[in-house]
């Protein structure tokens, strides 16, 4: 699959291009908005990774131009701006997801694969993750289960988002450490177990259906428990 990266910071752009190539994608790189728009219009890409702050044309302008011309390829925004208003603006223009800098490549790759699996999303709905009666609203940073609000810390929210994006997939502790804490796994550290225990108390305590499962010796998975 072909991915276009539009990023004006040379090291970041090349880092992303090389990483995506090694992950099995064909990745092209543009260093400004004008070149990025030209390639996106003529290159038949499956996904565009688009920085917001770009020379010549910014990411908002590039995305707006693509959508005006009827091009519906998915767009993942990269932004250093984490304000709700900025996320709303991108989604209203037709972005499929956003990632706030700095980020880990493992997280970006997970987002890319999720977008490509689901195909073209659909505005705000594509930013609400659902498993059973659990809902996570990426835009409003809000979590509910059975309609009842669950208050999470930033790390707990990131951990739950990862589990929900990869629902049904057993995630090893090393992957969780790299994506949520952006650190190498240390067997002497119990930060993941502590965070998972707190998250499980908030999400599953008092619920008849438990969603966060421990797979002994392997890791954790989020899925609705099978009926006996």
C-alpha positions as CSV (number, residue, x, y, z in Angstrom):
1,X,0.0,0.0,0.0
2,X,1.2,3.5,-0.8
3,X,1.5,6.2,1.9
4,X,2.4,9.9,1.3
5,X,4.2,11.7,4.1
6,X,4.0,15.5,4.1
7,X,6.5,16.8,6.7
8,X,8.9,19.7,6.5
9,X,11.3,18.6,9.2
10,X,13.9,16.5,7.3
11,X,14.9,14.2,10.1
12,X,11.3,13.4,11.1
13,X,10.2,12.9,7.5
14,X,13.0,10.6,6.7
15,X,12.5,8.7,9.9
16,X,8.9,8.1,9.1
17,X,9.6,7.2,5.4
18,X,12.2,4.6,6.4
19,X,10.1,3.2,9.2
20,X,7.1,2.8,7.0
21,X,9.2,1.2,4.2
22,X,10.6,-1.3,6.7
23,X,7.0,-2.1,7.8
24,X,6.1,-3.1,4.3
25,X,4.6,0.1,2.9
26,X,5.6,2.2,-0.1
27,X,6.2,5.6,1.3
28,X,6.9,8.9,-0.5
29,X,7.9,12.1,1.2
30,X,7.1,15.8,0.4
31,X,8.7,18.6,2.3
32,X,6.1,21.3,1.8
33,X,2.3,21.7,1.4
34,X,2.4,22.5,-2.4
35,X,4.5,19.5,-3.3
36,X,2.4,17.3,-0.9
37,X,-0.8,18.5,-2.6
38,X,0.6,17.8,-6.1
39,X,1.7,14.3,-5.1
40,X,-1.6,13.5,-3.4
41,X,-3.6,14.6,-6.4
42,X,-1.7,12.4,-8.8
43,X,-0.1,9.6,-6.8
44,X,-3.1,7.3,-6.0
45,X,-2.1,7.0,-2.3
46,X,-4.0,4.8,0.2
47,X,-3.2,7.2,3.1
48,X,-1.7,10.6,3.7
49,X,0.3,11.5,6.8
50,X,0.0,15.3,7.0
51,X,1.8,17.7,9.2
52,X,-0.2,20.8,10.1
53,X,2.5,23.4,10.2
54,X,4.0,23.4,6.6
55,X,5.6,26.0,4.3
56,X,3.7,27.3,1.3
57,X,0.4,25.5,2.1
58,X,-0.4,24.4,5.6
59,X,-2.0,21.1,6.4
60,X,-5.5,22.6,6.8
61,X,-5.2,24.0,3.3
62,X,-3.9,20.8,1.8
63,X,-6.7,18.7,3.3
64,X,-9.4,21.2,2.3
65,X,-8.1,21.2,-1.3
66,X,-8.1,17.4,-1.4
67,X,-11.7,17.2,-0.1
68,X,-13.0,19.9,-2.4
69,X,-11.7,17.9,-5.4
70,X,-13.5,14.8,-4.2
71,X,-10.4,12.8,-3.1
72,X,-11.4,10.7,-0.1
73,X,-8.2,8.9,0.8
74,X,-7.7,8.8,4.6
75,X,-5.6,11.5,6.2
76,X,-3.8,11.2,9.5
77,X,-2.8,14.6,10.9
78,X,0.5,15.2,12.8
79,X,0.3,18.2,15.0
80,X,2.1,19.8,17.9
81,X,-1.2,21.4,18.8
82,X,-3.4,19.5,21.2
83,X,-6.2,21.9,21.6
84,X,-9.8,20.5,21.2
85,X,-10.5,23.3,18.7
86,X,-7.6,22.2,16.4
87,X,-8.8,18.6,16.5
88,X,-12.4,19.7,15.7
89,X,-11.1,21.8,12.8
90,X,-9.2,18.9,11.3
91,X,-12.1,16.4,11.7
92,X,-14.5,18.9,10.2
93,X,-12.3,19.3,7.2
94,X,-12.3,15.5,6.7
95,X,-9.3,14.1,8.6
96,X,-9.6,10.6,9.8
97,X,-7.3,10.7,12.9
98,X,-4.7,12.9,14.5
99,X,-1.4,12.3,16.4
100,X,0.1,14.8,18.7
101,X,3.9,15.4,18.6
102,X,6.1,14.0,20.0
103,X,4.9,10.5,19.4
104,X,6.4,7.0,19.2
105,X,6.7,5.4,15.8
106,X,5.0,2.3,17.2
107,X,1.9,4.3,18.0
108,X,1.9,6.0,14.5
109,X,2.2,2.5,12.9
110,X,-0.7,1.3,15.0
111,X,-2.8,4.3,13.9
112,X,-1.9,3.8,10.2
113,X,-2.9,0.1,10.3
114,X,-6.1,0.8,12.1
115,X,-7.1,3.5,9.5
116,X,-6.3,1.3,6.6
117,X,-8.2,-1.7,8.1
118,X,-11.4,0.3,8.6
119,X,-11.1,2.2,5.3
120,X,-12.4,5.7,4.9
121,X,-13.9,6.7,8.2
122,X,-16.6,9.2,8.8
123,X,-15.8,12.4,10.7
124,X,-16.6,12.4,14.4
125,X,-18.0,8.8,14.5
126,X,-14.6,7.4,13.4
127,X,-13.1,9.0,16.5
128,X,-15.4,7.1,18.9
129,X,-14.1,3.6,19.8
130,X,-16.6,1.1,21.0
131,X,-16.3,-2.4,22.6
132,X,-19.5,-3.8,24.0
133,X,-21.0,-0.9,26.1
134,X,-17.6,0.8,26.5
135,X,-17.1,4.0,24.5
136,X,-14.0,6.1,24.2
137,X,-14.4,9.5,22.5
138,X,-11.0,10.6,21.1
139,X,-12.0,14.1,20.3
140,X,-13.6,15.0,23.7
141,X,-11.3,12.7,25.7
142,X,-14.3,11.2,27.3
143,X,-14.9,7.6,28.4
144,X,-18.3,6.0,29.3
145,X,-19.5,2.5,30.0
146,X,-23.2,1.8,29.9
147,X,-23.7,5.6,29.5
148,X,-21.9,6.3,32.8
149,X,-18.8,8.6,32.8
150,X,-15.5,7.1,33.7
151,X,-12.8,9.6,34.8
152,X,-9.3,8.5,33.7
153,X,-5.8,10.0,34.0
154,X,-3.9,10.8,30.8
155,X,-1.9,7.6,30.9
156,X,-5.0,5.5,31.7
157,X,-6.8,7.1,28.7
158,X,-3.8,6.3,26.5
159,X,-3.7,2.8,27.8
160,X,-7.4,2.2,27.2
161,X,-7.2,3.7,23.7
162,X,-4.4,1.3,22.8
163,X,-6.4,-1.7,24.1
164,X,-9.5,-0.6,22.3
165,X,-7.8,0.1,19.0
166,X,-6.3,-3.4,19.1
167,X,-9.3,-5.1,20.6
168,X,-9.1,-8.9,20.5
169,X,-5.3,-8.8,20.1
170,X,-3.1,-9.9,23.0
171,X,-0.7,-7.0,23.6
172,X,2.7,-7.9,25.3
173,X,4.0,-5.6,28.1
174,X,6.9,-4.5,25.9
175,X,4.5,-3.1,23.3
176,X,2.4,-1.4,25.9
177,X,5.5,0.1,27.5
178,X,6.8,1.5,24.1
179,X,3.4,2.9,23.0
180,X,1.9,4.3,26.2
181,X,5.1,5.2,28.2
182,X,7.5,5.5,25.2
183,X,10.1,3.5,27.1
184,X,11.9,0.2,26.7
185,X,10.4,-2.6,28.7
186,X,12.1,-3.2,32.0
187,X,11.3,-6.4,33.8
188,X,12.0,-4.8,37.2
189,X,9.3,-2.2,36.6
190,X,5.7,-2.9,37.6
191,X,4.3,0.4,36.2
192,X,2.2,-1.5,33.6
193,X,0.7,-3.9,36.2
194,X,-0.2,-1.0,38.5
195,X,-1.8,1.1,35.7
196,X,-3.7,-1.9,34.4
197,X,-5.0,-2.8,37.8
198,X,-6.3,0.8,38.3
199,X,-7.8,0.9,34.8
200,X,-9.5,-2.5,35.3
201,X,-11.0,-1.2,38.6
202,X,-12.5,1.8,36.8
203,X,-13.7,-0.1,33.7
204,X,-14.7,-3.5,35.0
205,X,-15.4,-3.2,38.7
206,X,-19.1,-4.0,39.4
207,X,-19.7,-5.0,35.8
208,X,-21.1,-8.5,34.9
209,X,-19.0,-8.6,31.7
210,X,-15.3,-8.1,32.2
211,X,-13.5,-6.5,29.2
212,X,-9.9,-6.3,30.3
213,X,-8.4,-9.8,30.3
214,X,-4.9,-11.0,31.5
215,X,-3.3,-13.6,29.3
216,X,-0.9,-15.3,31.7
217,X,2.7,-15.1,30.4
218,X,1.7,-13.1,27.3
219,X,0.1,-9.8,28.1
220,X,-3.3,-8.2,28.1
221,X,-6.3,-8.1,25.8
222,X,-9.5,-6.1,25.7
223,X,-12.5,-8.0,24.5
224,X,-15.9,-9.0,25.9
225,X,-15.6,-12.3,27.9
226,X,-17.3,-15.2,26.1
227,X,-20.4,-16.6,27.7
228,X,-19.8,-19.9,29.5
